[in-house]
Amino acid sequence: MAKPGRNDKCPCGSGQKFKKCCESKTEGQRTSRLLMLAVGAGLIAAMAAGVASFTTDSRSSSVRVWDPGHGHYHDANGVQVP
């Protein structure tokens, strides 16, 4: 079955033109699907970023300071860093 034109009779049997009857319903469904996909992709990206922030080693990003008196590195709190 061919797609009806905007000015053809609606295939649902209402007797109205397609543009006045069912065309807006099909466009709304398409927009809803695209919006749902975009929101889902954003949610997955946010979850991945959250998991990545908890699984990274926080010690690797801390500031290390060389202590010549002791001969090793210390972190910002003064604790020896391996």
C-alpha positions as CSV (number, residue, x, y, z in Angstrom):
1,M,0.0,0.0,0.0
2,A,1.4,3.4,-1.0
3,K,1.8,6.2,1.5
4,P,-1.1,8.6,1.2
5,G,-0.5,12.2,0.1
6,R,-1.5,15.1,2.3
7,N,-4.6,15.9,0.4
8,D,-5.8,12.3,-0.2
9,K,-8.6,10.8,1.9
10,C,-7.3,9.3,5.2
11,P,-6.9,5.5,5.1
12,C,-8.4,5.2,8.5
13,G,-11.9,5.7,7.0
14,S,-12.8,9.0,8.7
15,G,-13.5,10.7,5.4
16,Q,-11.2,13.6,6.2
17,K,-8.0,14.6,4.4
18,F,-4.9,12.8,5.6
19,K,-3.3,16.1,6.7
20,K,-6.2,16.9,9.0
21,C,-6.6,13.4,10.4
22,C,-3.7,11.0,10.9
23,E,-0.6,12.9,9.5
24,S,0.0,14.7,12.8
25,K,-0.3,11.4,14.7
26,T,2.5,9.8,12.7
27,E,4.7,12.8,13.0
28,G,4.2,13.0,16.8
29,Q,5.2,9.3,17.2
30,R,8.3,9.9,15.2
31,T,9.3,12.9,17.3
32,S,8.6,11.0,20.5
33,R,10.8,8.1,19.4
34,L,13.7,10.4,18.6
35,L,13.3,12.2,21.9
36,M,13.2,8.9,23.8
37,L,16.4,7.8,22.0
38,A,18.2,11.1,22.8
39,V,17.2,11.0,26.4
40,G,18.3,7.3,26.7
41,A,21.6,8.0,25.1
42,G,22.2,10.9,27.5
43,L,21.3,8.8,30.5
44,I,23.7,6.0,29.4
45,A,26.5,8.6,28.9
46,A,25.8,10.1,32.3
47,M,25.9,6.7,34.0
48,A,29.2,5.8,32.2
49,A,30.7,9.1,33.4
50,G,29.6,8.4,36.9
51,V,31.0,4.9,36.9
52,A,34.3,6.2,35.5
53,S,34.6,8.8,38.2
54,F,34.3,6.2,40.9
55,T,36.6,3.6,39.4
56,T,39.6,5.9,38.7
57,D,42.4,5.9,41.1
58,S,42.2,9.2,43.1
59,R,45.8,8.9,44.3
60,S,47.2,9.3,40.7
61,S,45.6,12.8,40.4
62,S,46.9,14.1,43.8
63,V,49.7,16.5,44.1
64,R,53.1,14.9,45.0
65,V,55.9,16.8,46.7
66,W,59.5,15.6,46.9
67,D,60.9,15.8,50.4
68,P,64.7,15.9,50.2
69,G,65.0,15.3,54.0
70,H,63.3,11.9,53.8
71,G,64.2,11.1,50.2
72,H,60.7,10.2,49.0
73,Y,57.4,11.9,47.8
74,H,54.6,13.1,50.1
75,D,51.1,14.0,49.1
76,A,49.3,17.2,50.1
77,N,48.5,15.8,53.5
78,G,52.1,14.9,54.3
79,V,51.6,11.2,53.9
80,Q,54.3,9.2,52.2
81,V,53.4,8.3,48.6
82,P,54.9,5.1,47.1
